[in-house]
Amino acid sequence: MYIKRAIEATILKISKMFPDKMNIGNGAVICMMPKLLPIDSRNWYVPAWLI
């Protein structure tokens, strides 16, 4: 649970560095999860075995 909170905080910090008018697309975090899991509406945890 701590890792998820740290990643979400990092994503928010990075997104604040970009101008508001910049279009940022979807993203993914490669991990060892057994299945796809959404982080938020545009980002996902993607299992390494799936790639």
MDTraj code that builds the backbone (N, CA, C; nanometers):
import mdtraj as md
import numpy as np

residues = "MET TYR ILE LYS ARG ALA ILE GLU ALA THR ILE LEU LYS ILE SER LYS MET PHE PRO ASP LYS MET ASN ILE GLY ASN GLY ALA VAL ILE CYS MET MET PRO LYS LEU LEU PRO ILE ASP SER ARG ASN TRP TYR VAL PRO ALA TRP LEU ILE".split()
xyz = np.array([
    [0.0818, -0.1187, 0.0000],
    [0.0000, 0.0000, 0.0000],
    [0.0869, 0.1261, 0.0000],
    [0.1993, 0.1220, 0.0724],
    [0.2889, 0.2370, 0.0781],
    [0.3461, 0.2691, -0.0600],
    [0.3815, 0.1663, -0.1352],
    [0.4392, 0.1869, -0.2683],
    [0.3381, 0.2573, -0.3583],
    [0.2126, 0.2135, -0.3526],
    [0.1089, 0.2745, -0.4357],
    [0.0947, 0.4229, -0.4024],
    [0.0941, 0.4565, -0.2742],
    [0.0816, 0.5972, -0.2344],
    [0.2019, 0.6778, -0.2810],
    [0.3202, 0.6190, -0.2733],
    [0.4408, 0.6890, -0.3171],
    [0.4379, 0.7124, -0.4673],
    [0.3931, 0.6138, -0.5426],
    [0.3856, 0.6277, -0.6884],
    [0.2823, 0.7326, -0.7259],
    [0.1656, 0.7309, -0.6617],
    [0.0630, 0.8296, -0.6921],
    [0.1126, 0.9703, -0.6621],
    [0.1826, 0.9873, -0.5501],
    [0.2364, 1.1189, -0.5154],
    [0.3396, 1.1635, -0.6180],
    [0.4224, 1.0709, -0.6648],
    [0.5243, 1.1028, -0.7645],
    [0.4593, 1.1435, -0.8962],
    [0.3562, 1.0717, -0.9371],
    [0.2851, 1.1059, -1.0613],
    [0.2252, 1.2449, -1.0510],
    [0.1669, 1.2786, -0.9367],
    [0.1093, 1.4114, -0.9186],
    [0.2176, 1.5197, -0.9238],
    [0.3337, 1.4951, -0.8630],
    [0.4431, 1.5919, -0.8660],
    [0.4927, 1.6135, -1.0084],
    [0.5087, 1.5051, -1.0825],
    [0.5559, 1.5154, -1.2209],
    [0.4541, 1.5899, -1.3060],
    [0.3260, 1.5595, -1.2891],
    [0.2234, 1.6242, -1.3714],
    [0.2147, 1.7739, -1.3436],
    [0.2517, 1.8183, -1.2226],
    [0.2494, 1.9615, -1.1904],
    [0.3643, 2.0366, -1.2566],
    [0.4678, 1.9652, -1.3014],
    [0.5814, 2.0296, -1.3663],
    [0.5502, 2.0706, -1.5096],
    [0.4473, 2.0132, -1.5694],
    [0.4126, 2.0421, -1.7078],
    [0.3090, 2.1539, -1.7139],
    [0.3133, 2.2348, -1.8197],
    [0.2124, 2.3409, -1.8357],
    [0.0725, 2.2801, -1.8483],
    [-0.0266, 2.3584, -1.8094],
    [-0.1655, 2.3119, -1.8143],
    [-0.2123, 2.2777, -1.9548],
    [-0.1597, 2.3455, -2.0546],
    [-0.2063, 2.3228, -2.1911],
    [-0.1394, 2.2053, -2.2600],
    [-0.0426, 2.1430, -2.1932],
    [0.0249, 2.0275, -2.2515],
    [-0.0659, 1.9049, -2.2390],
    [-0.0772, 1.8287, -2.3454],
    [-0.1609, 1.7094, -2.3452],
    [-0.0755, 1.5893, -2.3036],
    [-0.1051, 1.5319, -2.1878],
    [-0.0325, 1.4150, -2.1394],
    [-0.1208, 1.2926, -2.1612],
    [-0.0682, 1.1922, -2.2287],
    [-0.1461, 1.0732, -2.2621],
    [-0.1507, 0.9717, -2.1500],
    [-0.1912, 0.8527, -2.1848],
    [-0.2004, 0.7434, -2.0889],
    [-0.0620, 0.6913, -2.0544],
    [-0.0527, 0.6236, -1.9386],
    [0.0762, 0.5712, -1.8950],
    [0.0602, 0.4369, -1.8267],
    [0.1735, 0.3758, -1.7957],
    [0.1720, 0.2454, -1.7304],
    [0.2949, 0.2305, -1.6419],
    [0.2789, 0.1519, -1.5373],
    [0.3880, 0.1156, -1.4484],
    [0.4086, -0.0347, -1.4638],
    [0.5280, -0.0750, -1.5063],
    [0.5580, -0.2166, -1.5219],
    [0.5860, -0.2735, -1.3824],
    [0.5184, -0.3829, -1.3489],
    [0.5319, -0.4381, -1.2137],
    [0.5142, -0.5900, -1.2166],
    [0.5143, -0.6499, -1.1011],
    [0.4994, -0.7949, -1.0883],
    [0.3589, -0.8346, -1.0440],
    [0.2613, -0.7491, -1.0667],
    [0.1225, -0.7788, -1.0304],
    [0.0719, -0.8952, -1.1163],
    [-0.0243, -0.9725, -1.0664],
    [-0.0771, -1.0842, -1.1447],
    [-0.1733, -1.0414, -1.2557],
    [-0.2261, -0.9187, -1.2485],
    [-0.3206, -0.8731, -1.3512],
    [-0.3128, -0.7214, -1.3656],
    [-0.3756, -0.6690, -1.4707],
    [-0.3824, -0.5251, -1.4923],
    [-0.4646, -0.4603, -1.3812],
    [-0.4150, -0.3499, -1.3289],
    [-0.4877, -0.2759, -1.2263],
    [-0.4814, -0.1273, -1.2583],
    [-0.5927, -0.0572, -1.2508],
    [-0.5900, 0.0870, -1.2772],
    [-0.5309, 0.1639, -1.1600],
    [-0.4474, 0.2627, -1.1899],
    [-0.3976, 0.3549, -1.0886],
    [-0.4971, 0.4699, -1.0771],
    [-0.5343, 0.5233, -1.1925],
    [-0.6377, 0.6255, -1.2009],
    [-0.7019, 0.6118, -1.3385],
    [-0.7716, 0.7121, -1.3837],
    [-0.8458, 0.6994, -1.5093],
    [-0.7568, 0.6884, -1.6328],
    [-0.6284, 0.7278, -1.6227],
    [-0.5414, 0.7255, -1.7403],
    [-0.4154, 0.6419, -1.7236],
    [-0.3931, 0.5834, -1.6086],
    [-0.2688, 0.5100, -1.5829],
    [-0.2979, 0.3719, -1.5261],
    [-0.2102, 0.2769, -1.5609],
    [-0.2317, 0.1374, -1.5216],
    [-0.1045, 0.0741, -1.4669],
    [-0.1216, -0.0231, -1.3774],
    [-0.0149, -0.1150, -1.3411],
    [-0.0224, -0.2287, -1.4424],
    [0.0885, -0.2565, -1.5111],
    [0.0916, -0.3601, -1.6141],
    [0.1886, -0.4696, -1.5709],
    [0.1416, -0.5945, -1.5624],
    [0.2322, -0.7044, -1.5251],
    [0.3420, -0.7240, -1.6291],
    [0.4622, -0.7497, -1.5814],
    [0.5757, -0.7682, -1.6729],
    [0.5538, -0.8876, -1.7652],
    [0.4859, -0.9910, -1.7166],
    [0.4652, -1.1109, -1.7997],
    [0.3743, -1.0815, -1.9178],
    [0.2984, -0.9735, -1.9122],
    [0.2042, -0.9397, -2.0186],
    [0.2744, -0.8743, -2.1388],
    [0.3917, -0.8210, -2.1170],
    [0.4611, -0.7473, -2.2242],
    [0.5343, -0.8421, -2.3173],
])
top = md.Topology()
chain = top.add_chain()
for i, resn in enumerate(residues, 1):
    res = top.add_residue(resn, chain, resSeq=i)
    for name in ("N", "CA", "C"):
        top.add_atom(name, md.element.get_by_symbol(name[0]), res)
traj = md.Trajectory(xyz[None], top)
